[in-house]
């Protein structure tokens, strides 16, 4: 039985599917849901590149992340699920590390996240946070992929 479910979201379709599945499981098992959004500042400004606009970029990402979380929390509450949202920043190469950190600290019984299903060169260049989480998670992980 999963009492505490951590679901990591971004604004992708696969993350939306992951949220729906996490809400479904949480409702069935009367679990608490923690909805996590990791702001990957490293995607907007490469490491070592000076950027005078970084505070504005960072603030914009944070505002969008909070809005995304508010909508996700509302979806969970409408389904009768206890939910709380958390926004974290990651400046390094692995937002997946922040997901695992949160799973350990909270602590979660299950991690749910979407996967983009990248293969080949795209996966090598962009990496896979989902794979990172699956390989290192201290608890079961459920991945949802957009069938499109």
C-alpha positions as CSV (number, residue, x, y, z in Angstrom):
1,X,0.0,0.0,0.0
2,X,1.3,3.4,-0.9
3,X,0.6,6.0,1.7
4,X,2.8,8.8,0.3
5,X,3.1,9.2,-3.5
6,X,5.5,11.6,-5.1
7,X,4.7,12.7,-8.6
8,X,7.1,14.8,-10.6
9,X,5.6,17.1,-13.3
10,X,6.5,19.5,-16.0
11,X,4.3,20.9,-18.7
12,X,4.5,17.8,-20.9
13,X,1.7,15.5,-21.9
14,X,3.5,12.5,-20.3
15,X,3.7,14.4,-17.0
16,X,-0.1,15.1,-17.2
17,X,-0.7,11.4,-17.7
18,X,1.6,10.7,-14.7
19,X,-0.4,13.1,-12.6
20,X,-3.7,11.5,-13.6
21,X,-2.4,8.1,-12.7
22,X,-0.9,9.3,-9.4
23,X,-4.3,10.9,-8.5
24,X,-6.1,7.6,-9.4
25,X,-3.8,5.5,-7.2
26,X,-3.9,8.1,-4.3
27,X,-7.7,8.1,-4.4
28,X,-8.0,4.3,-4.4
29,X,-5.5,3.9,-1.6
30,X,-6.3,7.1,0.4
31,X,-2.8,8.3,0.0
32,X,-1.2,11.7,0.3
33,X,0.2,13.2,-2.9
34,X,3.2,15.4,-3.2
35,X,3.4,17.1,-6.5
36,X,7.0,18.2,-7.4
37,X,8.1,20.5,-10.2
38,X,11.9,20.9,-10.7
39,X,12.9,24.1,-12.4
40,X,16.0,23.3,-14.5
41,X,17.8,26.6,-14.6
42,X,20.6,24.9,-16.5
43,X,18.4,24.4,-19.5
44,X,18.0,28.2,-20.0
45,X,21.6,29.3,-19.3
46,X,24.5,26.9,-20.0
47,X,26.9,26.4,-17.1
48,X,29.7,29.0,-17.0
49,X,28.0,31.5,-19.3
50,X,27.4,34.8,-17.6
51,X,23.8,36.0,-17.9
52,X,22.7,39.4,-16.6
53,X,19.1,38.3,-17.1
54,X,19.3,35.2,-15.0
55,X,17.2,36.6,-12.1
56,X,14.3,37.5,-14.6
57,X,14.5,34.1,-16.3
58,X,14.6,32.3,-13.0
59,X,11.6,34.3,-11.7
60,X,9.6,33.6,-14.8
61,X,10.3,29.9,-14.5
62,X,9.3,29.9,-10.9
63,X,6.1,31.8,-11.6
64,X,5.2,29.3,-14.3
65,X,6.1,26.4,-12.1
66,X,3.9,27.7,-9.2
67,X,1.0,28.0,-11.7
68,X,1.5,24.5,-13.0
69,X,1.5,23.2,-9.4
70,X,-1.6,25.1,-8.5
71,X,-3.5,23.6,-11.4
72,X,-2.2,20.1,-10.5
73,X,-3.1,20.5,-6.8
74,X,-6.6,21.6,-7.9
75,X,-7.0,18.5,-10.0
76,X,-6.0,16.3,-7.1
77,X,-8.4,18.1,-4.7
78,X,-11.3,17.8,-7.1
79,X,-10.7,14.1,-7.1
80,X,-10.8,14.0,-3.3
81,X,-7.0,13.5,-2.9
82,X,-4.8,15.3,-0.3
83,X,-2.1,17.0,-2.2
84,X,0.7,19.5,-1.7
85,X,3.0,21.1,-4.2
86,X,6.7,21.8,-4.1
87,X,8.9,23.8,-6.5
88,X,12.6,23.1,-6.4
89,X,15.5,24.5,-8.5
90,X,18.2,22.5,-10.1
91,X,21.2,24.3,-11.7
92,X,23.2,21.1,-12.3
93,X,22.9,18.4,-14.9
94,X,20.3,16.2,-13.1
95,X,16.8,17.3,-12.1
96,X,16.3,13.6,-11.4
97,X,18.6,14.0,-8.4
98,X,16.3,16.5,-6.9
99,X,13.3,14.1,-7.4
100,X,15.2,11.4,-5.5
101,X,16.3,13.8,-2.8
102,X,12.6,14.7,-2.3
103,X,11.6,11.1,-2.3
104,X,14.1,10.3,0.5
105,X,13.4,13.4,2.6
106,X,9.6,13.2,2.5
107,X,9.7,10.0,2.4
108,X,7.7,8.6,-0.5
109,X,6.5,5.1,-0.9
110,X,6.1,5.4,-4.7
111,X,7.5,7.8,-7.3
112,X,5.3,8.5,-10.4
113,X,6.7,10.5,-13.4
114,X,6.3,10.8,-17.1
115,X,8.8,9.8,-19.7
116,X,9.3,11.3,-23.1
117,X,10.6,8.0,-24.5
118,X,13.6,9.5,-26.3
119,X,15.9,7.2,-28.1
120,X,19.2,7.4,-29.9
121,X,21.0,10.7,-30.3
122,X,18.2,12.7,-28.7
123,X,18.5,10.7,-25.5
124,X,22.3,11.0,-25.5
125,X,22.1,14.8,-25.9
126,X,19.1,15.5,-23.7
127,X,19.6,12.7,-21.2
128,X,16.8,10.9,-19.4
129,X,15.7,12.0,-15.9
130,X,13.2,9.2,-15.8
131,X,16.0,6.6,-16.4
132,X,18.1,8.4,-13.7
133,X,15.3,8.1,-11.2
134,X,14.5,4.4,-12.1
135,X,18.1,3.3,-11.7
136,X,18.6,5.1,-8.3
137,X,15.2,5.2,-6.6
138,X,14.9,3.9,-3.1
139,X,11.2,3.0,-3.7
140,X,9.1,1.7,-6.7
141,X,8.8,3.9,-9.7
142,X,5.9,4.1,-12.1
143,X,6.6,5.7,-15.5
144,X,3.9,7.0,-17.9
145,X,4.6,7.6,-21.5
146,X,2.6,9.6,-23.9
147,X,1.3,7.1,-26.5
148,X,1.5,9.7,-29.3
